[in-house]
């Protein structure tokens, strides 16, 4: 990577340490904790790679809600935050292109008449969903007829789906596979209703840093780092994002 502007280091790591926020609830990207308590997984390793490019130390901070991850970047508590890229969140922070994409689909109960994704968005269909997750934000924007029944966690949305006998459960495909094992006869619909793009966010005013982070994402994809991390952590249900098409216009 080309030489790093001092302004980028000042914006992202003002004290010689890059503070990075990750969302602990994304079990595909944060898979555990080290003996010292630091988050481990694909997202934390992406943060470490960014710190390495910056030539600074890393301080990883894990948060239990995605709103907290966004606010960590907005407030300046963290130089970067890693979470799902979404237009609603992009009103507060600027996102890089995605480094990975997660598949989101539906689980339906035994004997459901729904067999295809296109049949879900119909009048009277009720969908259990984790409120303000990236896929839930997508559903809020795109559903025309079906209604969402919200829960405050993935586990709670699974329980809501069963207890209220809802028509579908929205979620990341890997999580739906796990949920289906506890719900006899349930089926995951083929395909995905959206691909959740996981990206790096920083303050909107950090123009130099945004350019640097965009270049990091391109490097991590092109070099094979992202693919290697997916293989290393043996994560199913996500894929390397396409190489970003970043405009050269200033």
VOGU-3710 file (C-alpha; in Angstrom, 3 decimals, decimal comma):
1> xxxxxxxxxx> 0,000/0,000/0,000  1,162/3,542/-0,755  2,504/5,724/2,030  -0,120/6,682/4,598  -1,021/10,331/5,026  -0,347/11,674/8,547  -3,914/13,029/8,420  -5,290/9,493/8,120  -3,392/8,386/11,213  -4,562/11,502/13,046
11> xxxxxxxxxx> -8,193/10,765/12,154  -8,254/7,018/12,791  -5,556/6,536/15,426  -4,918/9,907/17,091  -2,962/8,343/19,974  -1,115/5,759/17,914  -3,833/3,161/18,546  -6,678/2,262/16,198  -9,848/1,712/18,229  -12,157/-0,557/16,254
21> xxxxxxxxxx> -15,778/-1,484/17,034  -17,260/-4,861/16,093  -20,757/-6,264/16,612  -20,620/-9,293/18,887  -24,013/-10,577/17,761  -22,834/-11,443/14,259  -21,770/-15,028/14,893  -20,403/-15,392/11,350  -17,889/-12,575/11,695  -17,148/-12,633/15,433
31> xxxxxxxxxx> -16,723/-16,258/16,412  -15,300/-16,059/19,927  -12,891/-14,361/22,304  -9,196/-14,768/22,961  -7,757/-15,689/26,360  -7,370/-11,956/27,010  -11,028/-11,292/26,173  -10,550/-9,725/22,755  -13,117/-10,604/20,051  -11,849/-13,127/17,486
41> xxxxxxxxxx> -13,012/-13,962/13,984  -13,095/-12,493/10,493  -14,155/-8,951/11,455  -11,543/-8,588/14,238  -8,832/-9,869/11,870  -9,889/-7,327/9,242  -9,461/-4,646/11,932  -5,984/-5,992/12,717  -5,050/-5,873/9,029  -6,140/-2,227/8,835
51> xxxxxxxxxx> -4,064/-1,381/11,909  -1,092/-3,139/10,313  -1,482/-1,030/7,155  -1,647/2,079/9,345  1,422/0,998/11,299  -0,336/1,365/14,650  -1,554/-0,809/17,521  -5,134/-2,119/17,642  -7,759/-1,863/20,392  -10,810/-4,016/19,667
61> xxxxxxxxxx> -14,101/-3,094/21,298  -17,093/-5,432/21,117  -20,664/-4,144/21,351  -23,918/-6,020/21,869  -26,069/-3,872/19,560  -25,448/-2,562/16,082  -26,652/0,916/17,090  -23,765/1,020/19,587  -21,326/0,030/16,834  -22,568/2,887/14,645
71> xxxxxxxxxx> -22,435/5,387/17,508  -18,861/4,341/18,359  -17,798/5,721/14,981  -20,130/8,746/15,073  -18,867/9,831/18,490  -15,215/9,285/17,617  -14,806/6,704/20,368  -13,617/4,352/17,615  -11,843/5,228/14,404  -13,643/2,450/12,529
81> xxxxxxxxxx> -16,715/0,286/13,015  -17,446/-2,984/11,222  -21,083/-3,894/10,567  -23,726/-4,307/7,895  -23,836/-1,483/5,371  -27,300/0,042/5,114  -28,782/3,341/3,821  -30,281/4,176/7,222  -26,909/3,783/8,927  -25,169/5,591/6,072
91> xxxxxxxxxx> -26,981/8,756/7,119  -24,679/8,825/10,146  -21,421/7,283/8,868  -19,691/6,590/5,568  -19,227/2,964/4,532  -16,561/1,395/2,365  -17,612/-1,137/-0,255  -18,347/-4,555/1,266  -15,619/-7,064/2,056  -18,056/-9,977/2,549
101> xxxxxxxxxx> -21,723/-10,636/1,821  -24,063/-12,681/4,036  -27,050/-14,563/2,655  -30,445/-13,716/4,185  -33,499/-15,914/3,652  -36,626/-17,261/5,346  -37,510/-20,308/7,416  -41,116/-21,507/7,133  -42,932/-23,982/9,397  -43,924/-27,541/8,597
111> xxxxxxxxxx> -46,851/-27,830/6,168  -46,454/-24,200/5,062  -47,925/-23,435/1,638  -45,004/-21,063/1,012  -42,413/-22,753/-1,197  -40,637/-19,790/-2,834  -39,241/-16,439/-1,707  -41,669/-14,590/-3,984  -44,619/-16,002/-2,038  -43,615/-14,431/1,287
121> xxxxxxxxxx> -44,524/-10,807/0,605  -48,289/-11,336/0,546  -51,156/-9,812/2,555  -51,641/-11,573/5,879  -48,154/-13,099/6,010  -46,385/-12,365/9,317  -42,596/-12,535/9,536  -40,517/-12,802/12,709  -37,455/-10,552/12,460  -34,632/-9,222/14,658
131> xxxxxxxxxx> -35,382/-5,498/14,913  -32,850/-3,184/13,241  -30,626/-6,011/12,028  -29,292/-5,299/8,532  -31,754/-7,735/6,959  -34,625/-6,276/9,003  -33,798/-2,770/7,767  -33,878/-4,143/4,214  -37,265/-5,775/4,843  -38,653/-2,565/6,347
141> xxxxxxxxxx> -37,762/-0,745/3,134  -38,832/-3,413/0,653  -41,833/-5,382/1,931  -45,084/-4,237/0,305  -47,735/-6,524/1,822  -46,384/-8,849/4,535  -45,946/-7,542/8,097  -42,937/-7,783/10,399  -43,197/-8,969/13,995  -40,120/-7,662/15,778
151> xxxxxxxxxx> -37,929/-9,165/18,483  -34,895/-7,707/20,243  -32,453/-10,510/19,375  -31,969/-13,374/16,945  -32,870/-15,886/19,662  -36,000/-13,932/20,560  -37,093/-13,806/16,914  -36,696/-17,595/16,698  -38,832/-18,022/19,813  -41,413/-15,546/18,520
161> xxxxxxxxxx> -41,702/-17,472/15,258  -42,607/-20,626/17,183  -44,716/-19,203/20,022  -46,905/-16,992/17,819  -47,015/-19,527/14,966  -45,828/-16,948/12,450  -45,626/-17,609/8,724  -41,890/-17,054/8,266  -38,690/-16,351/10,161  -36,211/-13,942/8,555
171> xxxxxxxxxx> -32,514/-14,404/9,234  -29,024/-15,120/8,029  -29,014/-18,479/6,304  -26,477/-20,027/8,680  -28,585/-19,039/11,687  -31,714/-20,419/10,027  -29,981/-23,765/9,544  -29,317/-23,920/13,284  -32,869/-22,816/14,121  -34,407/-25,401/11,809
181> xxxxxxxxxx> -32,823/-28,218/13,812  -35,060/-27,307/16,761  -38,230/-26,850/14,698  -39,366/-30,199/13,261  -40,504/-30,052/9,642  -39,393/-26,467/9,088  -37,804/-25,557/5,749  -35,389/-22,875/4,559  -36,488/-21,336/1,282  -34,038/-21,581/-1,613
191> xxxxxxxxxx> -32,130/-18,454/-2,577  -31,866/-15,211/-0,646  -34,065/-12,147/-0,359  -30,978/-10,001/0,018  -27,230/-10,198/0,507  -26,139/-8,307/3,606  -23,012/-6,346/2,814  -20,517/-6,174/5,664  -18,291/-3,128/5,448  -16,122/-0,660/7,347
201> xxxxxxxxxx> -17,600/2,613/8,592  -15,996/5,815/9,780  -16,964/9,442/10,369  -18,394/11,230/7,348  -15,891/14,080/7,651  -12,872/11,747/7,453  -12,458/12,079/3,684  -8,811/11,023/3,592  -9,492/8,046/5,835  -12,435/6,924/3,703
211> xxxxxxxxxx> -10,129/6,816/0,680  -7,572/4,814/2,696  -10,196/2,356/3,961  -11,607/1,876/0,455  -8,115/0,953/-0,705  -7,759/-1,481/2,221  -10,953/-3,305/1,238  -9,795/-3,622/-2,356  -6,405/-4,919/-1,208  -7,915/-7,455/1,222
221> xxxxxxxxxx> -10,210/-8,874/-1,472  -7,642/-8,840/-4,269  -4,871/-10,398/-2,155  -7,091/-13,273/-1,055  -7,020/-12,264/2,632  -10,821/-12,275/2,939  -11,105/-15,689/1,274  -8,344/-17,024/3,518  -10,138/-15,790/6,655  -13,418/-17,418/5,595
231> xxxxxxxxxx> -11,505/-20,674/5,111  -9,552/-20,302/8,367  -12,671/-19,799/10,488  -14,676/-22,348/8,441  -17,671/-20,050/8,186  -20,617/-21,055/5,992  -23,272/-18,724/4,571  -21,102/-15,851/3,437  -18,936/-15,090/0,448  -16,172/-12,705/-0,570
241> xxxxxxxxxx> -17,737/-9,500/-1,891  -17,041/-8,541/-5,504  -14,091/-6,225/-6,029  -15,373/-2,671/-5,489  -15,865/-0,331/-8,402  -14,614/2,857/-6,735  -14,941/6,049/-8,719  -11,701/7,924/-9,375  -13,508/11,271/-9,504  -12,540/13,752/-6,839
//
